[in-house]
Each structure stands twice: as structure tokens, then as C-alpha cells.
Amino acid sequence: MDTVIDIKHLSKSFGNNEVLKDVNFHVNKGEVVCLIGSSGSGKSTLLRCVNLLETPNGGEIIYKGKDILQEMKNIEAYRTHLGMVFQQFNLFNNLNVLENCILGQIKVLKRSKEEAIKTATTYLQTVGMEAYVNARPNQLSGGQKQRVAIARALSMNPDVMLFDEPTSALDPEMVGEVLKVMRQLADEGNTMLIVTHEMQFAREVSDRIVFMDKGVIVEQGTPEQVLTAPQHERTKVFLQRTTS
């Protein structure tokens, strides 16, 4: 199986606070990997290090055989291969839905406007937002904004989609519409790395679940292995808290 991203001995500190400690894991092409764990366990920091929104203090990020941390001059080129979906949508409020989805394609990928619109329209249809191309973000619900953010990321045709707790800022009734889109993407074979607290969703869509605690990977395996028959006491305690 082709490994898209391979993380080796990754560490990250903020001052004296060591947030990631010797983290090792990988994501294979077509695989859905969910990162779970308590708040402050290092999940989001790990995701942000993968995208180099945070610079690790040590270790390697191997992308298609190259250590990205040794080739920092290629950060922007590297990032074009990663689609990032944030908790807070990060849409441009002064642009409409379609403009949000074509801006990066034109500026970063140097696509023609015509090609960018065609690509954006395809992915807006995928997430069920094609009827809102002329709407501004402030006219949309939280769930609709997040679906636009997903379409925007997909429009860059990334190798890996990164999701940082994409439902945490949503009202409960809007969570389902976003998770439905993500399930669809998983079913279509997209490579996805997802930080989530939605345990049932992680169980249903993951090929592999990675449990983090206090900056280390405690346990990883199939949903059945990690969620049904965890080996480590820390995993058991976390799951008891989240399911009780």
C-alpha cells in the first residue's frame, strides 16, 4: 500500500510545554485515519504540524519519499497537496461561495477561471451546496459554511484531506449534514486524516483509529481493536468517559 505521509519521531513544544513526544504514524493512500483523545492530548497540534501550520521541533515528515522539514523552501508547494478543513470554517466573508472555492485554484494552482469554476461547481454539487454559489458566508448556517469549506479544500484536488474537529463549532442538528458529506468522501476512497470527538462516526468510517494522550500515541488499530477491545488502560478510561 502506498504511504502518502509518514511521520517519524515528531516532537513539538510551546515553551516548556511538550505537546508532542516522539510521535510515529503514517497515512496510506485511500485510508481514513481518525485521531481521538481528550482535549489537550496533542491531536490538533499533530494535524497542524502535518500541514506545517506549526513547525515541529524535531522529527521527520516524509511526503512521497521526501522529508518536507529538510526542504522548507517547498512548504507552499507541499501544502497544495493537503486540503485543510478547520473548526471555524475560515471562509472569506467578502466573497461569495463560488469565489471562495475558486480563489486558491487561480492564485495557487494557476488554473484558468473557467477551469476553476468547473472544478468548484463539481465539488459544491458533491457537498450539496451548488444552489448557494452566489451566497455570502454570513447568509449560511454553520453546517452550510463547513460544507463549503470542504468543497473549497476538495477543489484543490489534494492527496490528503485534513479535518480538525470539523463539527465542534456546529449546533447538534447541523453535525449530521457535515458527517454525511465526510462519510461520502470516505466511501469514494479519499485519503483522510480526521481529528474528531464523534466516536460513532470514527467507528463507522475509519480504517484505523489513533488514540492520543498527553502528546503520545498510546494505541492504534482498527475501530474494532481500539474502540471495542482496547489494550491500554488510558484508552479504556477515555472511552468510558466518552460513552458514559
N, C-alpha and C positions, 0 to 999 in steps of 0.2 A: 504494500500500500504506500502511495506517495505521501511523504511528510511535507506539509506546507510550511509550518512553523515549528521549530524545535528550540525550546527554552532550556538552557543549561546553567545551573549554579547561579541563578539570578538573585541579586540582593538589592535592596533599596532601603535607605534610611532618610528620615526627615530629622535633621539634627541628631539627637541621641536616641531617637525612636526608630528602632529597626523594624520596618514594616514587612519586608520580605526577606526570608532567610534561606538561602541555598535552595531555590525553587527549581525543580526539574519537571518538565512535562512537554508534550507535543500535541499538535493537531494535524490529523491526516486529511487528505483531500476527500471531500464528501462527508466528513464526520461532523456530528453535532456534539459539542462538549459543553456541559453546564458546570459552572463554578458555584458552589454553595458554601455557606458558612455564616457565622454571626457577623453583625456589623463590626468593622474594625479588624476583621480577620486577614485583610490584605487582598481580597478579591478584585475590587475596583482598581486598586493600585497596580495589581498584576496586569489587568487589562490595559490600563493606561501606559504601562511600560512596554507591552507588546506593540502598541501604536506609537511609542516614543513621545507621547504627551508628557510622560515623566521619564527622566533619564536614569536608568539603573546605575547603582554604584559599582556593580560588578556582575560578571557572568556573560553569557552569550545569548543572542537572539539570532538563530540561524533561519534565514528565509531562502528556500530553494537552494540550499547548499552554501549560502554566503552569510558571514557574520555581520549583521547590519550595524552593530555597535562599533565595528572596526572600519566601517565605510559610512561615517556620519554625513559625508558630503551628499549621500544619496537618500537622505531622510525623506524629502518630499516625493521622490520617485517611489520609494518604498511604501509610503503612506497611500499612494494611489491604488495600491493592491489590497488595501484594507478598508472595508466600509464600517464606519463607526456610528452607532445609534446611542445617543445619550439619554440620561434620565429626563432632562429638561428640554428635549426636542432640538434646541439650538437652531431654529429656523430664523431667517431674516424677515422681520416684521414689515419691512418696507417693500418686500417683493411678494408677488402672488405665488400660488402653489407651483405653477409651471416654471416660473422664473427661479424659484428655489431649487428646482430639480435640474435645471439646465446650466446654472451658473458655473458649477465646478467642472462640468463636462467641457464647457467652452474655454474657461480660463486655465484649467489644469491639464486636461486631456487634449486640448486644442481641436476639439470637434467643431464641425460647422454647426451653425444654429439649427439648420434643418435636421441634421443627424441627431443633435442633442434633443430636440423636441420629439422626434420619433422615438428615441430611447426612453425619454422621460414618460411619454404617453403610455408606452408599453408597461412600464413598472407602476405607474399610477393606476392602470387598469388592474394589475396584479393585486394591489392592496385595496382596491375598491374605492379609489379617490379620483377617478377620471372626471367625474361630474363637477369637481371643485377646482378645476385648473385656474380659474380667474379669481378665486377667493384669496383673501389675505389671512395670514395665520390667526389674527385676532377675531376672525369670523368663525373659527373652527373650534370644536371641542378638543379636549386633551387627547382623546383616543384618535381623532382625525389628524391632529398635529403629528402624533407619533407615527401614524401610518404614512404620512407624507415624508417624515424623516427617514423611514425605512425605504420608501421609493427613491428618495434622493441618494441614499447610500448605494442602493442597487444600481442606480443609473450610471455609476462609475465602473460597473462591471468588475467588482473586487474579487480577489481569490478567496478572501475570508471576510465574513460579516461578524463584527464585534458588537455585542449588545451589553450595555452597562445598566442593569436593572431597568429595562425599558418600560416596566409597568408601575414602578414605585411612585411616580408622581400623578398617577391616574386615579380617578374615582373608581370604586369597585365595579360599577356597571360598564365601564369603558375598558377594563382589563381584558375581558374576554375577546373583544374585537381585535386587539393587538396580538394576543396569543394565538388567535385563529390564523392570522397572517403569518406568524412565525412558524406555526405547525405546517402550513402550506409550503413555506420555503424549505423546511426540513424535508418534507415529503418529496420535493423537487430535486433533492440532492445537493443543496447549497452547503458549503463548509461554514460552520457557525460556532463561535465561542461566546457563550452567554453567561453573564453574571445574573443570577436570579434568586429570588426567595420563594418563587412559586414551585413548591415541591411536586405537586401533581403534574404540572407542565413538564418539569425536569424528568420525571419518571416516564412520561409518555413520549417525549421527543429525543431524549439523549441516547447517543451511542455509548457515551461514557460520562460519568459524573465525578468531579474532583471536589473533595471536601477539604477546605482550608480552615485552619485555626491558628491564631497568633503568628501569622506570617509564614507558616509552613504548610505543605501539602501532607495531610495526615493519612488520607486514604483516597484511592481512586479505583474505579472499575465500572462495570455495567450498572444500570439503575437497580437491577435485582440484587447485585452484590452489595452496593453501598447503602441503598435505602431499605432493603428487606433483611439483609444479613450482614450488617456492618461488623468489622473485625475489631475496631478500636473503641475504647471507652468514650473518648471525646466525641466520636461520631454518634454513638448511641445517645449520649446526653443531649447533643444538639438536636437530633431527630425527635427525641422525647419532648423537648421544649416546643418544637415547631409543629408537632402533630397533636399535642395535647390540648 
